């Protein structure tokens, strides 16, 4: 069976009786079996997928199916799904079965999407290469010696290798956009608060946002349309009405785009990525958009501020995993204090423990003002600077990553190198604005290259429109 690149294509064939959902899921099951070595899935929901497909096929035959009928989608292993395991790719939650579904899962099912399985990720979404997973690293389908990116690496590879049409990930500091860039997909992070976080295993609550990985902008638009909107279970969700993103997709008009000069002129930027982005800029000019290079002098402060704040929030969020309530427990512990220590020491991986310890340190007495409070002030400065630029320009443009996908094991011994790989993606996360990673083809070695576009809060429609026209969909 051919590789489908959009839901429109699948729904067209379903309507013409050229395809059935049974045939479609059989195709994806075969692809998953064929690509087991990539380690993208922590679990495939064979039984529930078949039952869903049968029910949705009946609705299609009756003409009563929802917007997402025909979409086979994977969910990152930190998204809760009733009566299915969810582990955040950690020993700490190994074997845990969720007693409820997240809002995003309920909204997918309400529109007849078919959820095929849970996807590997960095442990508790902490990592930029999918190497911190308890279940082992995800391998890039283009070069199996290279990383998939993280933390939503399984989501990116599942779409890249045609194991599902689309996937949900979570983006805290670039965890949807960076793996999408490494795998040649479209990675879309909406405005913070556009999609409910209810039922998402928390890493850093003021940053975490559900995002999508797709092969078409039209699918990203339709998924956002379904997933976004007010939710009584999450007080941080915006009450703004949700536009019909997919129906309103257009070429848009001529826009003013600011290229963040320091991101392009940075010595750390790979030369082939730079060349591809400069070509993309020329394409945007040829489409009638005006391009200006602007200075963003806070670049050096973004990664330190991001890691101080997210580790602090992680320290608080992960305190619930104590060996008492649920999750991994050391059964040999001889005292309550020993139970806490050994359960957490054995249940968490090295990177998670590193971030908990760093977060606990920056929140501790005597250091709170020097680190956490200072980082919050820097976050405000960054937000103000972004708002100022987006008052003058419609979009900001930058790279997604400094390099193409690197080799597995290459950077794991140096956490600072890994953290600096987020230098271009954390801007949108700190400011809470929507951002998208768009593919720019491959380099001479066949590795995917990408560009990032960002815009004002809740301006997703215009971001989708520009992406749609840029990719000539």
For each residue, the residues with C-beta under 8 A, 3 or more apart:
1: 23 24 27
2:
3: 162
4: 9 10 165
5: 9 215 216
6: 9 10 215 216 218 219
7: 10 11 68 70 71 165 166 216 218 219 222
8: 11 12 216 218
9: 4 5 6 12 13
10: 4 6 7 13 14 19 24 70 71 165
11: 7 8 14 15 69 70
12: 8 9 15 16
13: 9 10 16 18 19
14: 10 11 17 18 19 20 21 60 69 70
15: 11 12 60
16: 12 13 19
17: 14
18: 13 14
19: 10 13 14 16 23 24
20: 14 23 24 57
21: 14 24 25 53 54 56 57 60 70 114
22: 25 26 50 53 54 57
23: 1 19 20 26 27
24: 1 10 19 20 21 27 28 53 70 72
25: 21 22 28 29 49 50 53 72 114 116
26: 22 23 29 30
27: 1 23 24 30 31
28: 24 25 31 32 72 116 162 163 164
29: 25 26 32 33 44 46
30: 26 27 33 34
31: 27 28 34 35 161 162 163
32: 28 29 35 36 40 41 44 116 117 163
33: 29 30 36
34: 30 31
35: 31 32 38 40 141 161 163
36: 32 33 39
37: 139 144
38: 35 138 139 140 141 144 148 157 161
39: 36 120 135 136 137 138 139 154
40: 32 35 74 119 120 138 148 153 154 157 158 161 163
41: 32 44 74 117 118 119 120 154 158 163
42: 77 87 89 117 118 119 120 135 154
43: 77 84 85 117 118
44: 29 32 41 49 116 117
45: 48 49 84 115 116 117 118
46: 29 49 50
47: 50 51
48: 45 51 52 84 115
49: 25 44 45 46 52 53 72 114 115 116 117
50: 22 25 46 47 53 54
51: 47 48 54 55
52: 48 49 55 56 109 114 115
53: 21 22 24 25 49 50 56 57 114
54: 21 22 50 51 57 58
55: 51 52 58 59
56: 21 52 53 59 60 65 69 70 112 114
57: 20 21 22 53 54 60 61
58: 54 55 61 62
59: 55 56 62 64 65 66 69 112
60: 14 15 21 56 57 63 65 69 70
61: 57 58
62: 58 59 65
63: 60
64: 59
65: 56 59 60 62 69 112
66: 59 69 110 111 112 113
67: 111 112 222 225 226
68: 7 71 73 108 111 112 113 222 223 226
69: 11 14 56 59 60 65 66 111 112 113
70: 7 10 11 14 21 24 56 60
71: 7 10 68 113 114 165 166 219
72: 24 25 28 49 113 114 116 164 165
73: 68 108 113 114 115 116 164 165 166 167 168
74: 40 41 115 116 117 118 119 154 155 158 159 163 164 166 167 168
75: 79 81 104 105 115 117 118 119 167 168
76: 79 118 119 121 125 152 154 155 167 168 169 170
77: 42 43 86 87 88 89 118 119 120 121 154
78: 86 88 89 121 124 125 170 200 201 203
79: 75 76 86 102 104 105 118 168 170 199 200 201 210
80: 86 98 100 101 102 105 199 200 201
81: 75 84 86 98 101 102 105 115 118
82: 98 99 100 101 105
83: 97 98
84: 43 45 48 81 97 98 118
85: 43 95 96 97 98 118
86: 77 78 79 80 81 93 96 97 98 118 201
87: 42 77 90 92 93 94 95 96 118 134
88: 77 78 92 93 121 123 124 125 201
89: 42 77 78 120 121 122 123 124 132 133 134 135
90: 87 93 94 123 124 134 347 348 349 352
91: 94 134 328 346 347 348 349
92: 87 88 124 321 327 328 344 347 348
93: 86 87 88 90 96 201 321 327 328
94: 87 90 91 134 328
95: 85 87
96: 85 86 87 93 326 327
97: 83 84 85 86
98: 80 81 82 83 84 85 86 101 199
99: 82
100: 80 82 199
101: 80 81 82 98 105 106 109 199
102: 79 80 81 105 106 196 198 199 200
103: 106 107 196 198 199 231 233 234
104: 75 79 107 108 168 195 196 199 200 210 227
105: 75 79 80 81 82 101 102 108 109 115 199
106: 101 102 103 109 110
107: 103 104 110 111 226 227
108: 68 73 104 105 111 113 115 168 226 227
109: 52 101 105 106 112 113 115
110: 66 106 107
111: 66 67 68 69 107 108 226
112: 56 59 65 66 67 68 69 109
113: 66 68 69 71 72 73 108 109 226
114: 21 25 49 52 53 56 71 72 73
115: 45 48 49 52 73 74 75 81 105 108 109
116: 25 28 32 44 45 49 72 73 74 163 164
117: 32 41 42 43 44 45 49 74 75 164
118: 41 42 43 45 74 75 76 77 79 81 84 85 86 87
119: 40 41 42 74 75 76 77 152 154 155 158 167 169
120: 39 40 41 42 77 89 130 133 135 136 138 153 154
121: 76 77 78 88 89 125 130 133 150 151 152 153 154 155 169 175
122: 89 125 126 127 128 129 130 131 132 133 150 151 153 175 351
123: 88 89 90 126 127 132 133 134 348 349 351 352
124: 78 88 89 90 92 201 203 314 318 352
125: 76 78 88 121 122 151 152 170 172 175 201 203 208
126: 122 123 132 151 203 314 351 352 355
127: 122 123 130 131 132 133 150 151 351 418
128: 122 149 150 151 174 175 178 418 419 421 422
129: 122 132 137 147 148 149 150 153 406 408 411 412 418 421
130: 120 121 122 127 133 137 138 147 148 149 150 151 152 153 154 179
131: 122 127 137 147 150 408 409 412
132: 89 122 123 126 127 129 150 349 350 351 352
133: 89 120 121 122 123 127 130 136 137 138
134: 87 89 90 91 94 123 349
135: 39 42 89 120
136: 39 120 133
137: 39 129 130 131 133 147 148 153 408
138: 38 39 40 120 130 133 147 148 153 154 157
139: 37 38 39 144 145 146 147 148 157 408
140: 38 143 144 146 147 148 149 157 160 182 183 405
141: 35 38 144 157 160 161 183
142: 146 160 183 184 405 442 446 447 448
143: 140 146 405 445 446 447
144: 37 38 139 140 141
145: 139 407 408
146: 139 140 142 143 182 405 406 407 408 447
147: 129 130 131 137 138 139 140 150 153 182 405 406 407 408
148: 38 40 129 130 137 138 139 140 153 154 156 157 179 182 183 405
149: 128 129 130 140 152 153 156 178 179 180 181 182 183 401 405
150: 121 122 127 128 129 130 131 132 147 153 175 178 179
151: 121 122 125 126 127 128 130 169 170 172 175 179
152: 76 119 121 125 130 149 155 156 167 169 170 171 175 176 179 211 213
153: 40 120 121 122 129 130 137 138 147 148 149 150 156 157 179 182
154: 39 40 41 42 74 76 77 119 120 121 130 138 148 157 158 167
155: 74 76 119 121 152 158 159 167 168 169 176 179 213
156: 148 149 152 153 159 160 167 169 179 180 182 183 185 187 213
157: 38 40 138 139 140 141 148 153 154 160 161 163 179 183
158: 40 41 74 119 154 155 161 163 164 167
159: 74 155 156 162 163 164 165 166 167 183 185 213 214 215
160: 140 141 142 156 157 183 184 185
161: 31 35 38 40 141 157 158
162: 3 28 31 159
163: 28 31 32 35 40 41 74 116 157 158 159
164: 28 72 73 74 116 117 158 159 167
165: 4 7 10 71 72 73 159 214 215 219
166: 7 71 73 74 159 212 213 214 215 219 223
167: 73 74 75 76 119 152 154 155 156 158 159 164 212 213 214
168: 73 74 75 76 79 104 108 155 210 211 212 213 223
169: 76 119 121 151 152 155 156 175 176 179 187 210 211 212 213
170: 76 78 79 125 151 152 175 176 200 203 208 209 210 211
171: 152 174 175 176 177 187 189 208 209 210 211 429
172: 125 151 175 203 204 207 208 209 310 429
173: 207 306 310 422 425 426 429
174: 128 171 177 178 400 422 424 425 426 428 429
175: 121 122 125 128 150 151 152 169 170 171 172 178 179 211
176: 152 155 169 170 171 179 180 187 188 189 211 212 213 437
177: 171 174 180 181 187 189 211 400 425 428 435 436 437 452
178: 128 149 150 174 175 181 182 187 400 401 421 422 425 437
179: 130 148 149 150 151 152 153 155 156 157 169 175 176 182 183 185 187 213
180: 149 156 176 177 183 184 185 186 187 213 400 437 450
181: 149 177 178 184 187 400 401 437 439 448 449 450 452
182: 140 146 147 148 149 153 156 178 179 401 404 405 447 448
183: 140 141 142 148 149 156 157 159 160 179 180 405 448
184: 142 160 180 181 439 442 448 450
185: 156 159 160 179 180 213 214 215 437 439
186: 180 213 214 215 216 217 220 436 437 438 439 467 471
187: 156 169 171 176 177 178 179 180 181 211 212 213 400 436 437
188: 176 211 212 213 214 220 224 434 435 436 437 464
189: 171 176 177 209 211 428 429 434 435 436
190: 194 195 209 210 211 224 228 434 460
191: 194 209 238 432 433 434 457 458 459 460
192: 206 207 209 236 429 432
193: 209 236 237 238 432
194: 190 191 209 224 228 237 238 434 458 460
195: 104 190 209 210 224 227 228 237
196: 102 103 104 199 210 227 229 231 233 234 237
197: 200 202 205 208 209 210 234 236 237
198: 102 103 231 233 234
199: 79 80 98 100 101 102 103 104 105 196 233
200: 78 79 80 102 104 170 197 208 210
201: 78 79 80 86 88 93 124 125
202: 197 205 208 313 317
203: 78 124 125 126 170 172 207 208 310 313 314 317
204: 172 207 208 309 310 311 313 314 317
205: 197 202 208 236 313 317
206: 192 309 313
207: 172 173 192 203 204 306 309 310 313 429 430
208: 125 170 171 172 197 200 202 203 204 205
209: 170 171 172 189 190 191 192 193 194 195 197 429
210: 79 104 168 169 170 171 190 195 196 197 200 227
211: 152 168 169 170 171 175 176 177 187 188 189 190
212: 166 167 168 169 176 187 188 219 220 223 224 227
213: 152 155 156 159 166 167 168 169 176 179 180 185 186 187 188
214: 159 165 166 167 185 186 188 217 219 220 223
215: 5 6 159 165 166 185 186 219
216: 5 6 7 8 186 219 220 473
217: 186 214 220 221 249 464 467 468 471 473
218: 6 7 8 221 222 246 249 468 473
219: 6 7 71 165 166 212 214 215 216 222 223
220: 186 188 212 214 216 217 223 224 436 464 467
221: 217 218 224 225 245 246 249 464 468
222: 7 67 68 218 219 225 226 245 246
223: 68 166 168 212 214 219 220 226 227
224: 188 190 194 195 212 220 221 227 228 245 460 464
225: 67 221 222 228 242 243 244 245 246
226: 67 68 107 108 111 113 222 223
227: 104 107 108 195 196 210 212 223 224
228: 190 194 195 224 225 242
229: 196 237 241 242
230: 237 238 239
231: 103 196 198 234 237
232:
233: 103 196 198 199
234: 103 196 197 198 231 237
235:
236: 192 193 197 205
237: 193 194 195 196 197 229 230 231 234
238: 191 193 194 230 458
239: 230
240: 458
241: 229
242: 225 228 229 245
243: 225 248 460 461
244: 225 247 248
245: 221 222 224 225 242 248 249 460 461 464
246: 218 221 222 225 249
247: 244
248: 243 244 245 461 465
249: 217 218 221 245 246 464 465 468
250: 465 468 469
251: 465 468 469
252: 255 462 465 466 469
253:
254: 288 289 290
255: 252 289 290 394 395 462 466
256: 289 290 292 392 393 394 395
257: 284 289 290 291 292 393 394 395 396 397 453
258: 292 293 294 389 392 393 395 396 397
259: 263 264 281 291 292 293 294 396 397 398
260: 263 264 294 296 299 396 397 398 427
261: 264 265 293 294 295 296
262: 265 266 295 296 297 299
263: 259 260 266 269 296 299 398 399 423 424
264: 259 260 261 269 274 277 278 293 398 399
265: 261 262 269
266: 262 263 269 299 402 423
267:
268: 402 420 423
269: 263 264 265 266 273 274 399 402
270: 273 274 402 403 404
271: 274 275
272: 275 276 404 443 444 449
273: 269 270 276 277 399 401 402 403 404 443 449 450
274: 264 269 270 271 277 278 399
275: 271 272 278 279
276: 272 273 279 280 440 441 443 449 451
277: 264 273 274 280 281 397 399 440 451
278: 264 274 275 281 282
279: 275 276 282 283 440
280: 276 277 283 284 440 451 470
281: 259 277 278 284 285 291 397
282: 278 279 285 286
283: 279 280 286 287 470
284: 257 280 281 287 289 291 397 470
285: 281 282 288 289 290 291
286: 282 283
287: 283 284 469 470
288: 254 285
289: 254 255 256 257 284 285 466
290: 254 255 256 257 285
291: 257 259 281 284 285 397
292: 256 257 258 259 393
293: 258 259 261 264
294: 258 259 260 261 389 393
295: 261 262
296: 260 261 262 263 299 385 389 427
297: 262
298: 301 302 378 381 382 385
299: 260 262 263 266 296 302 423
300:
301: 298 304 305 378 381 382
302: 298 299 305 306 382 423 426 427 430
303: 306 307 419 420 422 423 426
304: 301 307 308 375 378
305: 301 302 308 309 375 378 379 382 430
306: 173 207 302 303 309 310 422 426 429 430
307: 303 304 310 311 358 419
308: 304 305 311 312 362 371 372 374 375
309: 204 206 207 305 306 312 313 372 375 376 379
310: 172 173 203 204 207 306 307 313 314 355 359
311: 204 307 308 314 315 355 356 358 359 362
312: 308 309 315 316 359 362 363 372
313: 202 203 204 205 206 207 309 310 316 317 359
314: 124 126 203 204 310 311 317 318 352 355 356 359
315: 311 312 318 319 355 356 357 358 359 360 363
316: 312 313 319 359 363
317: 202 203 204 205 313 314 320
318: 124 314 315 321 348 352 356
319: 315 316 322
320: 317 325
321: 92 93 318 327 328 343 344 347 348
322: 319 325 339 340 343 344
323: 327 328 329 330 333 339 340 342 343 344 347
324: 329 339 340
325: 320 322
326: 96
327: 92 93 96 321 323 343 347
328: 91 92 93 94 321 323 343 346 347
329: 323 324 333 339 343
330: 323 333 338 339 342 343 346
331:
332: 342
333: 323 329 330 336 338 339 342 343
334: 338
335: 338 339
336: 333 339 340
337: 340 341
338: 330 333 334 335 341 342
339: 322 323 324 329 330 333 335 336 342 343
340: 322 323 324 336 337 343 344
341: 337 338 344 345
342: 323 330 332 333 338 339 345 346
343: 321 322 323 327 328 329 330 333 339 340 346 347
344: 92 321 322 323 340 341 347 348 353
345: 341 342 348 353
346: 91 328 330 342 343
347: 90 91 92 321 323 327 328 343 344
348: 90 91 92 123 318 321 344 345 352 353 356
349: 90 91 123 132 134 352 353
350: 132 353 354
351: 122 123 126 127 132 354 355 415
352: 90 123 124 126 132 314 318 348 349 355 356
353: 344 345 348 349 350 356 357
354: 350 351 357 358 415
355: 126 310 311 314 315 351 352 358 359
356: 311 314 315 318 348 352 353 359 360
357: 315 353 354 360 361
358: 307 311 315 354 355 361 362
359: 310 311 312 313 314 315 316 355 356 362 363
360: 315 356 357 363 364
361: 357 358 364 367 371
362: 308 311 312 358 359 367 368 371 372 375
363: 312 315 316 359 360 367 368 372
364: 360 361 367 368
365: 368
366: 370
367: 361 362 363 364 370 371 372
368: 362 363 364 365 371 372 373
369: 372 373 374
370: 366 367 373 374
371: 308 361 362 367 368 374 375
372: 308 309 312 362 363 367 368 369 375 376
373: 368 369 370 376 377
374: 308 369 370 371 377 378
375: 304 305 308 309 362 371 372 378 379
376: 309 372 373 379 380
377: 373 374 380 381
378: 298 301 304 305 374 375 381 382
379: 305 309 375 376 382 383 430
380: 376 377 383 384
381: 298 301 377 378 384 385
382: 298 301 302 305 378 379 385 386 427 430 431
383: 379 380 386 387 430 431 432
384: 380 381 387 388
385: 296 298 381 382 388 389
386: 382 383 389 390 396 427 431 433 454
387: 383 384 390 391 431
388: 384 385 391 392
389: 258 294 296 385 386 392 393 396
390: 386 387 393 394 396 433 455 456
391: 387 388
392: 256 258 388 389
393: 256 257 258 292 294 389 390 396
394: 255 256 257 390 455 462
395: 255 256 257 258 453 454 455 462 463 466
396: 257 258 259 260 386 389 390 393 427 453 454 455
397: 257 258 259 260 277 281 284 291 451 452 453 454
398: 259 260 263 264 424 427 451 452 454
399: 263 264 269 273 274 277 402 424 450 451 452
400: 174 177 178 180 181 187 424 425 437 450 451 452
401: 149 178 181 182 273 404 421 424 425 450
402: 266 268 269 270 273 399 420 421 423 424
403: 270 273 406 421
404: 182 270 272 273 401 443 445 447 448 449
405: 140 142 143 146 147 148 149 182 183 447 448
406: 129 146 147 403 410 411
407: 145 146 147 410
408: 129 131 137 139 145 146 147
409: 131 412
410: 406 407
411: 129 406 414 417 418 421
412: 129 131 409 418
413:
414: 411 417 418
415: 351 354 418 419
416: 419 420
417: 411 414 420 421
418: 127 128 129 411 412 414 415 421
419: 128 303 307 415 416 422
420: 268 303 402 416 417 423
421: 128 129 178 401 402 403 411 417 418
422: 128 173 174 178 303 306 419 425 426
423: 263 266 268 299 302 303 402 420 426
424: 174 263 398 399 400 401 402 427 452
425: 173 174 177 178 400 401 422 428 429 435 452
426: 173 174 302 303 306 422 423 429 430
427: 260 296 302 382 386 396 398 424 430 431 454
428: 174 177 189 425 431 432 433 434 435 452 454
429: 171 172 173 174 189 192 207 209 306 425 426 432
430: 207 302 305 306 379 382 383 426 427
431: 382 383 386 387 427 428
432: 191 192 193 383 428 429 457
433: 191 386 390 428 454 455 456 457
434: 188 189 190 191 194 428 454 455 457 458 459 460 463
435: 177 188 189 425 428 452 453 454 455 463
436: 177 186 187 188 189 220 452 453 454 463 464 467
437: 176 177 178 180 181 185 186 187 188 400 450 451 452
438: 186 450 451 452 453 467 470 471
439: 181 184 185 186 448 449 450 471
440: 276 277 279 280 448 449 450 451
441: 276 448 449
442: 142 184 445 446 447 448 449
443: 272 273 276 404 446 447 449
444: 272
445: 143 404 442
446: 142 143 442 443
447: 142 143 146 182 404 405 442 443
448: 142 181 182 183 184 404 405 439 440 441 442
449: 181 272 273 276 404 439 440 441 442 443
450: 180 181 184 273 399 400 401 437 438 439 440
451: 276 277 280 397 398 399 400 437 438 440
452: 177 181 397 398 399 400 424 425 428 435 436 437 438
453: 257 395 396 397 435 436 438 463 466 467
454: 386 395 396 397 398 427 428 433 434 435 436 463
455: 390 394 395 396 433 434 435 459 460 462 463
456: 390 433 459
457: 191 432 433 434
458: 191 194 238 240 434
459: 191 434 455 456 462 463
460: 190 191 194 224 243 245 434 455 463 464
461: 243 245 248 464 465
462: 252 255 394 395 455 459 465 466
463: 395 434 435 436 453 454 455 459 460 466 467
464: 188 217 220 221 224 245 249 436 460 461 467 468
465: 248 249 250 251 252 461 462 468 469
466: 252 255 289 395 453 462 463 469 470
467: 186 217 220 436 438 453 463 464 470 471
468: 217 218 221 249 250 251 464 465 471 473
469: 250 251 252 287 465 466 472
470: 280 283 284 287 438 466 467
471: 186 217 438 439 467 468
472: 469
473: 216 217 218 468
